[in-house]
Amino acid sequence: MRAVDIIQKKRDGGELTREEIAYLVQGYSNGEIPDYQISAWAMAVYFQGMNARETGDLTMEMANSGDQIDLSPIAGIKVDKHSTGGVGDKTTIVLAPLVAAAGVPVAKMSGRGLGHTGGTIDKLESITGFSVEMDRERFFAQVGEIGAAVIGQSGNITPADKKLYALRDVTATVESIPLIASSVMSKKIAAGADAIVLDVKTGSGAFMKTLDRSIELAQAMVDIGTHLGRNTVAVISDMDQPLGFGIGNALEVKEGIETLMGRGPKDLEEVCLILGSHMLVLGGKAKDDVEARAILKAHIEDGSALEKFKQMVGAQNGDASQIEFPDTLPTAKTFIEVKAATSGYVEGIQAEEIGVAAMLLGAGRETKESVIDLAVGIHLSKKVGDAVEQGNTLAVLHVNDASESKVREAVSKVLEAYRITPEPVAPQPLVYALVTKDGVTRY
């Protein structure tokens, strides 16, 4: 078997066998196949695509390239949730304790962020003492006893994917649906989930900007999960404006706590109830979404979801009193209001521009070496559909040590992100579609 023959076969639209895919992944992982040949293969896939079986085989080969977590010692159906990422997306902070309170074990490995704001791990580290590092035995024990744990990703999870992604990043092949889908799902499979709920974002602040492309990606990932024996569903949710009001690590933890208390932003609560309902159904704790939603709302209202979060934080060496008193979380020294230049209605908020503004203040990483300031970020005062008078506050910047030039640039980006129109604006949908193994349901 030769790499050049496999490249040529895919270039000409052929279907690769499992053995050919295994040969490429294993050869690239161990250094026997050079970057330039895998680059050529990735470009062939970009143009010719892969079918569900090929993509599933690629996913399993990447999952098998490193550690695989066996969650079978933990009782129950383990349901993982994965978001394709967005601005203000703090759903894991809400869902881990909420779903665990309803009896579905959440054994979650999350990553750090490179971009707008930190990843879930960075956000949780806003809580004093919170530890994201633990060995497998303690991880299993915590999920068994409390029902939830969120830890950092093992360094040897899907090393082939890490290597391939770095190459795709510099060869203009990142946007390939089969390569994105196999990258995401290889990590979920290696992490040991029995079932998977995907939150595929669509819109200006999402990786996929259009609904059709978002659905295409969701279908590819659901097909992979189905092919590999994991019950998988995907929700297509809105990212044409930030989720909730807070963008920044401690700000997002505070907003997650407020949501668990039943007084968080309505859009964040609704998305969490939708995703959490699917997690409960897949986890065998509810017969349908209606029953699942009622269960989740009851756990918010009776305080058990918040109590579960306190237990999880305490078990991971965090200061659980900060969950009860979120004002004790890291807070910025300076607050700068961004004012509206005109009156009207908010027609849109370019989520990506808001995210970049937060990064300029220090809420995210420009490079892997950047140090995040957990206290800084942006709190939105107006969302899509809201009426605005000239001089009203659109957003508040939470600032510590950013330079004057970066603060000015952040203010400018926030102003550019808001589109204000004279006419009233209808609210945007929060969820556009549901993708399951049986097909696509558009709302």
Residue pairs with C-beta under 8 A, 6 or more apart in sequence:
1 19
1 20
1 23
3 23
3 24
3 27
3 33
3 37
3 41
4 37
6 16
6 20
6 23
6 24
6 41
7 37
7 40
7 41
7 44
9 16
9 20
10 16
10 41
10 44
10 45
10 48
11 40
11 44
11 47
11 48
12 48
13 48
15 51
15 53
15 54
16 50
16 54
16 57
18 57
21 54
21 57
21 58
21 61
22 57
22 61
24 33
24 38
24 41
25 58
25 61
25 62
25 65
25 160
26 61
26 65
27 33
28 38
28 160
28 163
28 164
29 65
29 159
29 160
29 163
35 167
38 164
38 167
39 167
39 171
39 173
42 164
42 167
42 168
42 171
42 173
42 176
42 179
43 171
43 172
43 173
45 173
45 176
45 178
45 179
46 172
46 173
46 175
46 176
46 179
49 176
49 177
49 178
50 58
50 178
52 220
52 223
52 224
52 227
53 227
54 178
55 178
55 181
55 182
55 220
55 223
55 224
55 227
56 223
56 224
56 227
56 228
58 178
58 182
58 186
59 181
59 182
59 185
59 186
59 189
59 224
59 228
60 186
60 189
60 228
61 160
62 158
62 160
62 161
62 164
62 182
62 183
62 186
63 158
63 186
63 187
63 189
63 190
65 158
65 159
65 160
65 161
66 154
66 156
66 157
66 158
66 159
66 160
66 190
67 154
67 156
67 157
67 190
68 189
68 190
68 192
69 109
69 136
69 154
69 157
69 190
69 191
69 192
70 192
71 78
71 107
71 140
71 192
71 193
71 194
73 140
73 144
74 105
74 107
74 140
74 143
74 144
75 105
75 144
76 103
76 104
76 105
76 283
76 284
77 104
77 105
77 194
77 195
77 282
77 283
77 284
78 105
78 106
78 107
78 192
78 193
78 194
78 195
78 283
79 99
79 104
79 106
79 193
79 194
79 195
79 196
79 197
79 279
79 282
79 283
80 106
80 107
80 108
80 188
80 191
80 193
80 195
80 196
80 197
81 91
81 92
81 95
81 108
81 196
81 197
81 198
81 199
81 275
81 279
82 184
82 188
82 196
82 197
82 198
82 199
83 89
83 91
83 92
83 198
83 199
83 201
84 184
84 198
84 199
84 200
84 201
84 206
84 207
84 208
84 217
85 201
85 206
85 207
86 201
86 205
86 206
86 239
86 242
86 243
86 351
87 116
87 117
87 205
87 239
87 242
87 243
87 247
87 351
87 352
87 354
87 355
87 358
88 242
88 243
88 244
88 245
88 246
88 247
88 252
88 268
88 351
88 354
89 199
89 201
89 239
89 243
90 120
90 123
90 243
90 244
90 246
90 252
90 253
90 255
90 256
90 268
91 199
91 243
91 268
91 271
91 272
91 275
92 108
92 110
92 120
92 150
93 120
93 123
93 124
93 252
93 253
93 256
93 257
93 309
94 256
94 259
94 260
94 264
94 268
94 269
94 272
95 106
95 272
95 275
95 276
95 279
96 106
96 108
96 148
96 150
96 309
96 312
97 148
97 260
97 305
97 306
97 308
97 309
97 311
97 312
98 260
98 272
98 276
98 296
98 299
98 300
98 305
98 308
99 106
99 148
99 276
99 279
99 280
99 283
99 296
100 106
100 146
100 147
100 148
100 308
100 312
101 147
101 299
101 304
101 305
101 307
101 308
102 276
102 280
102 285
102 292
102 295
102 296
102 299
103 147
103 283
103 285
104 147
104 279
104 280
104 283
104 285
105 143
105 144
105 147
105 148
105 283
106 143
106 147
106 148
106 149
106 150
107 139
107 140
107 143
107 148
107 149
107 191
107 192
108 148
108 149
108 150
108 151
109 150
109 151
109 152
109 153
109 154
109 157
109 191
110 119
110 120
110 121
110 132
110 150
110 151
110 152
110 153
111 119
111 120
111 121
111 152
111 153
112 118
112 119
112 121
112 122
112 152
112 365
113 119
113 122
113 364
113 365
114 364
114 365
114 367
114 368
115 355
115 359
115 364
115 365
116 247
116 352
116 355
116 356
116 358
116 359
116 363
116 364
117 123
117 247
117 248
117 249
117 252
117 355
117 358
117 359
117 363
117 364
117 372
117 377
118 125
118 249
118 363
118 364
118 365
118 372
118 374
120 150
121 132
121 150
121 151
121 152
122 249
122 372
122 374
123 249
123 250
123 252
123 253
124 130
124 132
124 150
124 253
124 318
125 132
125 249
125 374
126 249
126 250
126 253
126 329
126 330
126 374
126 375
127 253
127 313
127 318
127 319
127 322
127 323
127 329
128 318
128 319
128 322
129 317
129 318
129 319
130 313
130 316
130 317
130 318
130 319
131 316
131 317
131 318
132 150
132 151
132 152
132 316
133 151
133 152
134 142
134 149
134 151
134 316
139 149
139 151
142 148
142 149
142 312
142 315
142 316
143 149
145 315
146 308
146 311
146 312
146 315
147 308
148 308
148 312
149 312
149 315
149 316
150 312
150 316
151 316
153 187
153 191
157 187
157 190
157 191
158 186
158 187
158 190
160 186
161 182
161 183
161 186
161 187
164 179
164 183
165 174
165 183
168 174
168 176
168 179
173 179
174 180
177 213
177 216
177 217
177 220
178 220
180 207
180 217
180 220
181 217
181 220
181 221
181 223
181 224
182 224
184 198
184 221
185 196
185 221
185 224
185 225
185 228
188 196
188 225
188 230
189 228
189 230
193 230
194 230
194 231
195 230
195 231
195 232
195 279
195 282
195 283
196 225
196 230
196 231
196 232
196 233
197 232
197 233
197 234
197 235
197 275
197 278
197 279
197 282
198 218
198 221
198 222
198 232
198 233
198 234
198 235
199 234
199 235
199 237
199 271
199 275
200 208
200 214
200 215
200 217
200 218
200 221
200 234
200 235
200 236
200 237
200 435
201 207
201 208
201 214
201 236
201 237
201 238
201 239
202 208
202 209
202 210
202 211
202 213
202 214
202 236
202 237
202 238
202 239
202 240
202 432
203 209
203 238
203 239
203 240
203 241
203 351
204 239
204 240
204 241
204 348
204 350
204 351
204 352
205 239
205 240
205 241
205 242
205 350
205 351
205 352
205 354
205 355
206 214
206 239
206 351
208 214
208 217
211 236
211 432
211 433
214 236
214 432
214 433
215 236
215 433
215 435
215 440
218 234
218 236
218 433
218 435
219 234
219 435
219 440
221 232
221 234
222 232
222 233
222 234
222 435
222 436
222 437
223 437
224 232
225 231
225 232
226 232
226 437
231 282
232 437
233 278
233 282
233 434
233 435
233 436
234 434
234 435
234 436
235 274
235 275
235 278
235 431
235 433
235 434
235 435
236 431
236 432
236 433
236 434
236 435
237 271
237 274
237 430
237 431
237 432
238 428
238 429
238 430
238 431
238 432
239 351
240 348
240 349
240 351
240 384
240 428
241 348
241 349
241 351
241 383
241 384
241 428
242 349
242 351
242 354
242 355
242 380
243 265
243 267
243 268
243 271
244 252
244 255
244 259
244 264
244 265
244 267
244 268
245 255
245 265
245 379
245 380
245 381
245 383
246 252
246 254
246 255
246 377
246 378
246 379
246 380
247 354
247 355
247 358
247 363
247 377
247 378
247 379
247 380
248 358
248 361
248 363
248 374
248 375
248 376
248 377
248 378
248 398
249 330
249 363
249 372
249 374
249 375
249 377
250 329
250 330
250 331
250 374
250 375
250 377
251 377
251 378
251 379
251 398
252 377
253 326
253 329
254 326
254 329
255 264
255 265
255 268
256 264
256 268
257 306
257 309
257 323
257 326
258 264
258 265
258 326
259 265
259 268
259 269
259 272
259 300
260 300
260 305
260 306
260 309
261 300
261 306
262 300
262 301
267 383
267 430
270 430
271 430
271 431
272 296
273 293
273 296
273 297
274 289
274 430
274 431
276 292
276 296
277 286
277 289
277 292
277 293
277 296
278 289
278 292
280 286
280 292
280 295
280 296
281 287
281 288
281 289
281 292
285 292
285 295
286 292
286 295
296 305
299 305
300 306
306 323
309 323
310 320
310 323
310 324
311 320
313 319
313 320
313 322
313 323
314 320
319 328
321 328
322 328
322 329
330 374
330 375
331 375
331 398
332 375
332 376
332 377
332 398
332 399
332 400
333 399
333 400
334 398
334 399
334 400
335 396
335 397
335 398
335 399
336 396
336 397
336 399
336 407
336 411
337 393
337 395
337 396
337 397
338 393
338 394
338 395
338 396
338 397
338 411
338 414
338 415
339 391
339 392
339 393
339 394
340 382
340 388
340 389
340 390
340 391
340 392
340 393
340 394
340 418
340 420
341 390
341 415
342 388
342 390
342 420
343 388
343 389
343 390
343 420
344 387
344 388
344 420
344 421
344 422
344 423
345 385
345 386
345 387
345 388
345 420
345 421
345 422
345 423
345 424
345 425
346 382
346 383
346 384
346 385
346 386
346 388
346 418
346 419
346 420
346 425
347 384
347 419
347 420
347 421
347 425
348 384
348 418
348 419
349 380
349 383
349 384
349 417
349 418
349 419
350 416
350 417
350 419
351 417
353 413
353 414
353 416
353 417
354 378
354 380
354 395
354 413
354 414
354 417
355 364
356 413
357 378
357 397
357 409
357 410
357 411
357 413
357 414
357 417
358 364
358 376
358 377
358 378
358 410
359 365
359 366
360 402
360 406
360 407
360 409
360 410
360 413
361 373
361 376
361 377
361 378
361 397
361 398
361 399
361 400
361 402
361 406
361 407
361 410
362 372
362 373
362 376
362 400
362 401
362 402
363 372
363 373
363 376
363 377
363 378
364 370
364 372
365 372
373 400
373 401
375 398
375 400
376 398
376 399
376 400
376 402
377 398
378 395
378 396
378 397
378 398
378 410
378 414
379 395
379 396
379 398
380 394
380 395
381 392
381 393
381 394
381 395
381 396
382 388
382 392
382 393
382 394
382 395
382 418
384 425
384 427
384 428
385 424
385 425
385 426
385 427
385 428
387 424
388 394
388 420
394 414
394 415
394 418
395 414
397 407
397 410
397 411
397 414
399 407
402 410
429 443
431 443
432 442
432 443
433 440
433 441
433 442
433 443
434 440
434 441
434 443
435 441
